[in-house]
Amino acid sequence: MSAKTDYADEHLARWSDLFPDPDAREALVEAALVRMNRVMQRTERELRAIAQDGPLTYEEFRTLHALIGGVQRGKPSTPAELAERTGVSRAGMTSRLDRLTGAGMVTRTPDENDRRSVQITATKAGHKAWQQMLDAWAGAEQRLFAGLSERELQQLNTVLRKVVLTSAEQGMTDPAGSPALRDADVPAVWRSLGLPGLADIHVHFLPEGMLRKVWQFFDERGERDGVPWTITYRDPEDERLATVRRLGLRAVPSLTYAHKPGMSAWLNEWCTQFAARVPDALHSATLFPEPGNADYLARALDSGARLVKMHVQVGAYDPSDRILDDAWDQLQQRGVPVVIHCGSGPAPGRFTGVGPVREVLRRFPDLTLVIAHAGLPEYLEFADLATEFANVHLDTTMVGTDFTERFAPMPSGYVDRWRDLQHKVVLGSDFPNIPYPYAHQIEVLQRLDLGDAWMRDVLWHNGARLMGLDAASL
C-alpha cells in the first residue's frame, strides 16, 4: 500500500462495480464510514490488548466503565441499567457482576426504592483498576491521532460534529439508544402470533476452542475489511443458552462444521455429548469430503442426529464430489435436513454458488437442503433452486439486516419471491456470531410486511417441521 492510499481506497477499488467514480458523493460517504469504522475498531483492539495484561478483563472493564464513567458518573446503578448500557443480556451482566463482586471490585446493596433489586457500586479497588486501564487506553488513543496537529484535530471535530447534528436533525437513531425491537420484546412477537416459540434452524454452539477461533476470525475480518463484526453474544455457554431460551427458541442446534479433513468425527462426538447434557439441544452432525465420511455420518445419525451442517465456503470443497455420494444417499433416504452454506457471501470461494449444489440435486433430487443465508449474494439463483426442488429451503440468516444490506442487498423483487416461497423460508439467525442484537433479525422480517400467516410459517411452522418439533409437547 502506498503512502497516499489507505484501506478505504482499497475498499472502494474492490467494490468498483458499485462505486465506479471514487470522487462521487456515494463513494466519498462510503470511504468516510469505512475510515471511521477503522479508527473505532483500532481503539477497541488496543483496549483488548491492554486487557490481556491488565487488572480487568475486557468485559469487566466495560462494565466498570459503564458504572463509573457512564451517564451517572459514578453513582450506583442497577444490574438492569448496566446491562442496557453495555448491550449485554441481564443474565450476562449477572455473571459479570458475580466475578467483579468476588474480586472485590464492586459491591451489591439492596435498593431502598425496590427491595427486589440491588444497587451496584464500585469499590476503591474497582476505581483503581478501572483508572489504570483507562489511562493506558487513553495513551493508545493519543498515539492513534499523533499524526494530526491541534488545528487538524479541531477541523476533524468540527466536521464530525456536523455529521452527528445533521443525523439527529434527520431523526436518525442515536447509536447509544436501543433498537426499535429489543431482545426483551421478542417473546411478545411470537406470542402475539399465537406461536409456542421460535424454531431457529441456524444457531451455533461449538466446542470452546473452536468458538474462540471463530470469534477471532470475525474480529480480524472486521479489522481487515474496515467493517467491524463485533460479536454481540460473546458470553460463556451457560449464558448463551439462557439467552436463546429467553428469546423463545424451543430447540438449540449445535451446528458444528468441519473446515478440513479429520475434524468431522470428533465434532460429531462433541455434538452427541452436547445433546446429552443440554435438554433442549437439537442433536446435529457434520461431514467433510474425506474417506470414511459415510461411516461416521451413519454413526451420528444412528445416535440421534436430526440436523447436519456443511460449510462449502469455509471448507473450500466441492459438495458434488463423488466421495460424498454415499453420505448424500443416506441423508436423502432418512430425510435429514442439511443446513449448507454454499452462497458466495461474504466472500466467494472456488466451489460456492448454485452450480455445485444443483449438480448434487441432479443426482439426489429428494434431498432436504436448507440454504444458509438464502445463498447470498446469489439470492435469485437459490430462490430458483427452492422453487424447482421440493425439499430445498432458504434460511433467513442475516438477510435484510442493516449490516448485510451494505454488501449484499436483497435484489429488486426478491421479497415477492419470499412471499411465493412462504412454506420454504425458515428462520435462521447465526446466533451467537452476529454483530447486532437477535431482535434485529426478527424486526427485519416484520419490515417485509408479508402478513401474519407468513410470519407464523417462517418463525415456527417451517423450522419446526424440519427439526421435528412438536408444539404439543413443549
C-alpha positions as CSV (number, residue, x, y, z in Angstrom):
1,M,0.0,0.0,0.0
2,S,1.5,3.4,-1.0
3,A,1.7,6.3,1.4
4,K,-1.1,8.1,-0.5
5,T,-3.7,5.4,-0.1
6,D,-5.3,3.6,2.8
7,Y,-7.6,0.7,3.4
8,A,-10.7,2.8,2.4
9,D,-9.2,3.4,-1.1
10,E,-8.6,-0.3,-1.5
11,H,-12.2,-1.0,-0.3
12,L,-13.6,1.3,-3.0
13,A,-11.4,-0.4,-5.6
14,R,-12.7,-3.8,-4.6
15,W,-16.3,-2.5,-4.9
16,S,-15.6,-0.6,-8.1
17,D,-18.8,-2.0,-9.7
18,L,-20.8,-0.2,-7.0
19,F,-18.5,2.8,-6.8
20,P,-17.1,3.4,-10.3
21,D,-16.2,7.0,-9.5
22,P,-14.2,7.3,-6.2
23,D,-14.8,11.0,-6.2
24,A,-18.6,10.7,-6.4
25,R,-20.6,11.6,-3.3
26,E,-21.8,8.0,-2.7
27,A,-18.1,6.8,-2.8
28,L,-17.0,9.6,-0.5
29,V,-19.6,8.7,2.1
30,E,-18.7,5.0,1.9
31,A,-15.0,5.9,2.3
32,A,-15.7,8.1,5.3
33,L,-17.8,5.4,7.0
34,V,-15.0,2.8,6.4
35,R,-12.4,5.1,7.9
36,M,-14.5,6.0,10.9
37,N,-15.2,2.3,11.5
38,R,-11.5,1.5,11.1
39,V,-10.5,4.1,13.7
40,M,-13.1,2.8,16.2
41,Q,-12.1,-0.8,15.6
42,R,-8.4,0.0,16.3
43,T,-9.3,1.6,19.6
44,E,-11.2,-1.5,20.6
45,R,-8.3,-3.7,19.6
46,E,-6.0,-1.6,21.7
47,L,-8.3,-1.9,24.7
48,R,-8.5,-5.7,24.2
49,A,-4.7,-5.8,24.1
50,I,-4.4,-3.8,27.3
51,A,-6.9,-6.1,29.0
52,Q,-4.6,-9.1,28.2
53,D,-2.2,-7.9,30.8
54,G,-4.4,-5.6,32.8
55,P,-6.1,-5.9,36.2
56,L,-9.5,-6.4,34.5
57,T,-10.8,-8.4,31.5
58,Y,-12.2,-6.5,28.6
59,E,-15.8,-7.3,29.7
60,E,-15.1,-6.3,33.3
61,F,-13.6,-3.0,32.2
62,R,-16.6,-2.3,30.0
63,T,-18.9,-3.0,33.0
64,L,-16.9,-0.7,35.3
65,H,-16.7,1.9,32.6
66,A,-20.5,1.9,32.3
67,L,-20.7,2.1,36.1
68,I,-18.0,4.7,36.9
69,G,-17.7,6.7,33.7
70,G,-21.3,6.3,32.3
71,V,-24.1,8.8,32.2
72,Q,-24.5,8.8,36.1
73,R,-20.8,9.4,36.6
74,G,-20.0,7.0,39.5
75,K,-23.4,6.9,41.1
76,P,-24.8,3.4,41.9
77,S,-26.6,1.6,39.1
78,T,-28.9,-1.5,38.9
79,P,-27.8,-4.6,37.0
80,A,-30.6,-3.9,34.5
81,E,-29.2,-0.4,33.9
82,L,-25.7,-1.7,33.4
83,A,-27.0,-4.4,31.0
84,E,-28.8,-1.8,28.9
85,R,-25.7,0.5,28.8
86,T,-23.3,-2.3,27.8
87,G,-25.6,-4.0,25.4
88,V,-25.4,-7.4,27.1
89,S,-28.2,-9.7,28.4
90,R,-29.2,-9.4,32.0
91,A,-28.0,-12.9,32.6
92,G,-24.7,-12.0,31.1
93,M,-24.5,-8.9,33.4
94,T,-25.3,-11.0,36.4
95,S,-22.4,-13.3,35.6
96,R,-20.0,-10.3,35.1
97,L,-21.1,-8.8,38.4
98,D,-20.6,-12.1,40.2
99,R,-17.0,-12.1,39.1
100,L,-16.5,-8.4,39.9
101,T,-18.0,-8.8,43.4
102,G,-15.9,-11.9,44.0
103,A,-12.8,-9.9,43.0
104,G,-13.7,-7.0,45.4
105,M,-14.3,-4.5,42.5
106,V,-18.0,-3.8,43.2
107,T,-20.5,-4.2,46.0
108,R,-24.2,-5.1,45.9
109,T,-26.5,-3.4,48.3
110,P,-30.4,-3.6,48.5
111,D,-32.2,-0.9,46.5
112,E,-34.1,1.2,49.1
113,N,-36.8,2.0,46.5
114,D,-37.2,-1.6,45.2
115,R,-36.4,-4.4,47.6
116,R,-36.4,-6.8,44.6
117,S,-33.4,-5.1,43.1
118,V,-29.9,-4.2,44.1
119,Q,-27.6,-1.2,43.6
120,I,-24.1,-1.8,42.2
121,T,-21.3,0.5,43.5
122,A,-17.6,0.4,42.5
123,T,-15.1,-0.1,45.4
124,K,-11.8,1.7,45.8
125,A,-10.1,-1.3,44.2
126,G,-12.6,-1.2,41.3
127,H,-11.9,2.5,40.8
128,K,-8.1,1.9,40.8
129,A,-8.3,-1.0,38.3
130,W,-10.6,1.0,36.0
131,Q,-8.4,4.1,36.2
132,Q,-5.3,2.1,35.4
133,M,-6.8,0.6,32.3
134,L,-8.4,3.9,31.3
135,D,-5.0,5.7,31.4
136,A,-3.4,3.0,29.2
137,W,-6.3,3.2,26.8
138,A,-6.2,7.0,26.7
139,G,-2.5,6.8,25.8
140,A,-3.3,4.4,22.9
141,E,-5.9,6.8,21.6
142,Q,-3.4,9.7,21.8
143,R,-1.0,7.7,19.7
144,L,-3.7,7.0,17.2
145,F,-4.1,10.7,16.5
146,A,-0.4,11.6,16.9
147,G,-0.1,12.5,13.2
148,L,-2.6,15.3,13.5
149,S,-1.9,18.9,14.7
150,E,-4.2,20.6,17.1
151,R,-5.6,22.6,14.2
152,E,-6.3,19.4,12.2
153,L,-8.0,17.9,15.3
154,Q,-10.2,20.9,15.6
155,Q,-11.1,20.7,11.9
156,L,-11.9,17.0,12.3
157,N,-14.1,17.6,15.3
158,T,-15.9,20.4,13.5
159,V,-16.7,18.0,10.6
160,L,-17.7,15.1,12.8
161,R,-19.9,17.4,15.0
162,K,-21.7,18.5,11.9
163,V,-22.3,14.8,10.9
164,V,-23.7,14.0,14.3
165,L,-26.0,17.1,14.4
166,T,-27.3,16.5,10.9
167,S,-28.2,12.9,11.6
168,A,-30.0,14.0,14.7
169,E,-32.0,16.6,12.8
170,Q,-33.0,13.9,10.3
171,G,-34.4,11.8,13.1
172,M,-31.8,9.0,12.9
173,T,-31.5,6.7,15.9
174,D,-28.8,7.6,18.4
175,P,-26.2,4.8,18.3
176,A,-26.3,4.7,22.1
177,G,-30.1,4.1,22.0
178,S,-32.0,0.9,21.8
179,P,-33.1,-0.7,18.6
180,A,-36.7,-0.4,17.6
181,L,-37.2,-4.0,18.7
182,R,-35.2,-5.3,21.7
183,D,-34.4,-8.8,22.6
184,A,-36.7,-8.5,25.6
185,D,-39.5,-7.8,23.1
186,V,-39.1,-10.9,21.0
187,P,-41.3,-13.2,23.1
188,A,-44.2,-10.7,22.7
189,V,-43.8,-11.0,18.9
190,W,-44.3,-14.8,18.7
191,R,-46.9,-14.8,21.4
192,S,-48.9,-12.2,19.5
193,L,-48.9,-14.6,16.6
194,G,-50.2,-17.5,18.8
195,L,-46.9,-19.4,18.4
196,P,-45.3,-21.6,21.1
197,G,-41.9,-20.1,20.5
198,L,-39.3,-19.8,17.7
199,A,-37.9,-22.6,15.5
200,D,-34.4,-21.2,14.6
201,I,-32.6,-23.7,12.4
202,H,-29.3,-21.7,12.2
203,V,-27.8,-21.5,15.7
204,H,-24.2,-22.4,16.6
205,F,-23.0,-24.0,19.8
206,L,-19.4,-25.1,19.3
207,P,-16.5,-26.6,21.3
208,E,-15.0,-23.7,23.3
209,G,-11.6,-23.7,21.5
210,M,-13.3,-23.7,18.1
211,L,-15.7,-21.0,19.0
212,R,-12.9,-18.7,20.2
213,K,-11.2,-19.2,16.8
214,V,-14.4,-18.3,15.0
215,W,-14.7,-15.1,17.1
216,Q,-11.1,-14.3,16.4
217,F,-11.7,-14.8,12.7
218,F,-14.6,-12.3,12.8
219,D,-12.5,-9.8,14.8
220,E,-9.7,-10.0,12.3
221,R,-12.1,-9.9,9.3
222,G,-13.6,-6.7,10.7
223,E,-10.1,-5.2,11.1
224,R,-9.2,-6.2,7.6
225,D,-12.4,-5.1,5.8
226,G,-12.9,-1.9,7.8
227,V,-16.4,-3.0,8.8
228,P,-16.5,-4.1,12.4
229,W,-18.0,-7.5,13.1
230,T,-18.4,-7.2,16.8
231,I,-19.9,-10.4,18.3
232,T,-22.9,-9.4,20.3
233,Y,-23.2,-12.5,22.4
234,R,-19.6,-13.2,23.3
235,D,-20.7,-14.9,26.5
236,P,-20.0,-18.2,28.3
237,E,-22.0,-21.2,27.1
238,D,-24.5,-21.2,30.0
239,E,-25.3,-17.5,29.4
240,R,-25.8,-18.1,25.7
241,L,-28.2,-21.0,26.5
242,A,-30.1,-18.7,28.9
243,T,-30.3,-16.0,26.2
244,V,-31.8,-18.3,23.5
245,R,-34.3,-19.7,26.0
246,R,-35.4,-16.2,27.0
247,L,-35.8,-15.3,23.3
248,G,-38.1,-18.4,22.9
249,L,-36.0,-20.9,20.9
250,R,-37.6,-24.3,21.5
251,A,-34.6,-26.3,20.2
252,V,-30.9,-25.4,20.3
253,P,-28.9,-26.8,17.3
254,S,-25.2,-27.0,17.8
255,L,-24.3,-26.9,14.0
256,T,-20.6,-27.5,14.2
257,Y,-18.8,-27.7,10.8
258,A,-15.5,-29.0,9.6
259,H,-13.1,-26.9,7.6
260,K,-10.5,-29.6,7.0
261,P,-10.2,-33.4,7.0
262,G,-10.1,-35.2,10.3
263,M,-12.4,-32.9,12.2
264,S,-15.9,-34.2,11.5
265,A,-15.8,-37.4,13.5
266,W,-14.7,-35.8,16.7
267,L,-17.1,-32.8,16.2
268,N,-19.9,-35.3,15.8
269,E,-18.9,-36.9,19.1
270,W,-18.9,-33.5,20.7
271,C,-22.4,-32.8,19.3
272,T,-23.6,-36.1,20.8
273,Q,-22.3,-35.1,24.2
274,F,-23.8,-31.6,23.9
275,A,-27.2,-33.2,23.1
276,A,-26.9,-35.5,26.1
277,R,-26.1,-32.6,28.6
278,V,-28.4,-29.9,27.2
279,P,-32.1,-31.0,27.5
280,D,-33.4,-28.8,24.7
281,A,-30.5,-29.4,22.3
282,L,-31.2,-30.5,18.8
283,H,-28.7,-33.2,18.0
284,S,-26.7,-32.2,14.9
285,A,-23.7,-33.5,12.9
286,T,-21.4,-32.5,10.2
287,L,-19.3,-34.2,7.4
288,F,-16.4,-33.4,5.0
289,P,-15.4,-35.0,1.7
290,E,-12.9,-37.5,3.1
291,P,-12.6,-41.2,3.3
292,G,-15.0,-42.7,5.8
293,N,-17.4,-39.8,5.8
294,A,-20.4,-42.1,5.2
295,D,-19.5,-44.3,8.1
296,Y,-19.1,-41.5,10.7
297,L,-22.3,-39.9,9.4
298,A,-24.2,-43.1,9.8
299,R,-22.9,-43.4,13.4
300,A,-24.1,-39.8,14.1
301,L,-27.5,-40.4,12.6
302,D,-27.9,-43.7,14.4
303,S,-27.0,-41.9,17.7
304,G,-29.9,-39.4,17.1
305,A,-28.6,-36.6,14.9
306,R,-31.5,-34.8,13.3
307,L,-29.8,-32.0,11.5
308,V,-26.5,-31.7,9.5
309,K,-24.4,-28.6,8.8
310,M,-22.0,-28.2,5.9
311,H,-19.9,-25.1,5.1
312,V,-18.7,-25.2,1.5
313,Q,-17.1,-21.7,1.7
314,V,-15.0,-22.3,4.8
315,G,-14.2,-25.9,3.9
316,A,-13.3,-25.0,0.3
317,Y,-14.7,-28.2,-1.1
318,D,-17.0,-29.3,-3.9
319,P,-20.3,-30.6,-2.5
320,S,-20.8,-32.6,-5.7
321,D,-17.5,-34.6,-5.1
322,R,-18.4,-38.2,-5.7
323,I,-16.8,-39.2,-2.4
324,L,-19.9,-37.7,-0.7
325,D,-22.4,-39.7,-2.7
326,D,-23.0,-42.4,-0.1
327,A,-23.5,-39.7,2.6
328,W,-25.9,-37.8,0.3
329,D,-27.8,-41.0,-0.3
330,Q,-28.1,-41.7,3.4
331,L,-29.4,-38.2,4.1
332,Q,-31.9,-38.4,1.2
333,Q,-33.2,-41.7,2.4
334,R,-33.6,-40.7,6.0
335,G,-34.9,-37.2,5.2
336,V,-32.4,-35.4,7.5
337,P,-32.2,-31.7,6.7
338,V,-28.8,-30.3,5.8
339,V,-28.0,-26.6,6.5
340,I,-25.5,-25.8,3.8
341,H,-23.5,-22.6,3.4
342,C,-22.9,-22.5,-0.3
343,G,-23.5,-19.0,-1.4
344,S,-20.6,-16.7,-2.3
345,G,-21.1,-14.3,0.6
346,P,-19.4,-12.8,2.4
347,A,-16.6,-13.8,0.0
348,P,-16.7,-16.1,-3.0
349,G,-14.9,-19.5,-3.0
350,R,-13.9,-21.9,-5.6
351,F,-17.0,-24.1,-5.1
352,T,-19.5,-21.5,-3.9
353,G,-22.6,-20.6,-5.9
354,V,-25.6,-22.5,-7.2
355,G,-23.8,-24.8,-9.7
356,P,-22.2,-27.4,-7.4
357,V,-25.4,-27.7,-5.3
358,R,-27.6,-28.0,-8.5
359,E,-25.3,-30.9,-9.5
360,V,-25.9,-32.6,-6.1
361,L,-29.6,-32.2,-6.5
362,R,-29.5,-33.6,-10.0
363,R,-28.2,-36.9,-8.5
364,F,-30.2,-36.7,-5.3
365,P,-33.3,-34.7,-6.1
366,D,-35.2,-35.5,-2.9
367,L,-32.5,-34.2,-0.6
368,T,-33.7,-31.8,2.2
369,L,-31.5,-28.8,2.0
370,V,-31.6,-25.5,3.9
371,I,-29.6,-22.9,2.0
372,A,-27.9,-20.8,4.7
373,H,-28.2,-17.1,4.4
374,A,-30.6,-17.8,1.5
375,G,-27.5,-18.2,-0.6
376,L,-26.5,-14.5,-0.5
377,P,-25.5,-12.8,-2.7
378,E,-26.9,-15.3,-5.3
379,Y,-30.4,-14.7,-3.8
380,L,-32.4,-15.2,-7.0
381,E,-30.5,-18.2,-8.2
382,F,-31.1,-20.1,-5.0
383,A,-34.7,-19.0,-4.9
384,D,-35.0,-20.6,-8.3
385,L,-33.5,-23.8,-6.8
386,A,-36.0,-23.7,-3.9
387,T,-38.8,-23.3,-6.5
388,E,-37.6,-26.2,-8.6
389,F,-36.8,-28.8,-6.0
390,A,-39.5,-29.9,-3.5
391,N,-37.2,-30.2,-0.4
392,V,-35.0,-27.1,-0.8
393,H,-35.5,-24.3,1.7
394,L,-33.9,-20.9,2.4
395,D,-33.0,-19.7,5.8
396,T,-33.2,-16.0,6.8
397,T,-29.9,-15.8,8.5
398,M,-28.6,-12.2,8.3
399,V,-30.7,-11.5,5.1
400,G,-32.1,-7.9,5.0
401,T,-30.3,-6.8,8.2
402,D,-28.8,-3.3,8.2
403,F,-25.4,-5.0,8.4
404,T,-25.8,-7.2,5.4
405,E,-27.6,-4.7,3.2
406,R,-24.4,-2.8,2.9
407,F,-22.6,-5.5,1.0
408,A,-25.3,-8.0,-0.2
409,P,-28.6,-6.1,-0.5
410,M,-31.7,-8.0,-1.5
411,P,-32.3,-7.5,-5.2
412,S,-35.4,-5.8,-6.6
413,G,-38.4,-8.1,-6.5
414,Y,-36.8,-10.6,-4.1
415,V,-39.4,-10.0,-1.3
416,D,-42.0,-11.3,-3.7
417,R,-40.0,-14.5,-4.1
418,W,-40.1,-15.0,-0.4
419,R,-43.8,-14.4,-0.4
420,D,-44.2,-17.1,-3.0
421,L,-41.9,-19.5,-1.0
422,Q,-43.8,-19.0,2.2
423,H,-43.6,-22.7,3.2
424,K,-39.8,-22.8,2.3
425,V,-38.4,-19.8,4.1
426,V,-37.0,-20.8,7.5
427,L,-36.0,-18.7,10.5
428,G,-32.2,-18.6,10.9
429,S,-30.1,-16.2,12.9
430,D,-26.4,-17.3,13.2
431,F,-26.6,-16.8,16.9
432,P,-24.2,-16.0,18.7
433,N,-21.9,-14.8,15.9
434,I,-23.9,-11.8,14.8
435,P,-22.8,-8.1,15.0
436,Y,-26.3,-6.9,16.1
437,P,-29.0,-8.0,18.6
438,Y,-31.0,-11.1,17.8
439,A,-34.1,-8.9,17.8
440,H,-32.9,-7.2,14.7
441,Q,-33.4,-10.3,12.6
442,I,-37.0,-10.6,13.8
443,E,-37.5,-6.9,13.1
444,V,-36.3,-7.3,9.6
445,L,-38.8,-10.0,8.9
446,Q,-41.5,-7.7,10.3
447,R,-40.4,-4.9,8.0
448,L,-41.1,-7.1,5.0
449,D,-44.8,-6.8,5.8
450,L,-45.8,-10.2,4.4
451,G,-48.6,-10.8,6.8
452,D,-49.2,-12.8,10.0
453,A,-49.6,-16.2,8.2
454,W,-46.2,-15.8,6.5
455,M,-44.6,-14.8,9.8
456,R,-46.1,-17.8,11.6
457,D,-44.7,-20.2,9.0
458,V,-41.2,-18.6,9.0
459,L,-40.8,-18.1,12.7
460,W,-42.2,-21.5,13.7
461,H,-44.0,-23.9,11.4
462,N,-41.4,-24.4,8.7
463,G,-38.5,-24.8,11.1
464,A,-40.5,-27.0,13.5
465,R,-41.4,-29.3,10.6
466,L,-37.8,-29.6,9.5
467,M,-36.4,-30.1,13.1
468,G,-39.3,-32.4,14.2
469,L,-40.6,-30.2,16.9
470,D,-44.0,-30.9,18.4
471,A,-45.7,-27.9,19.8
472,A,-48.0,-30.0,21.9
473,S,-45.0,-31.4,23.9
474,L,-43.4,-28.0,24.6
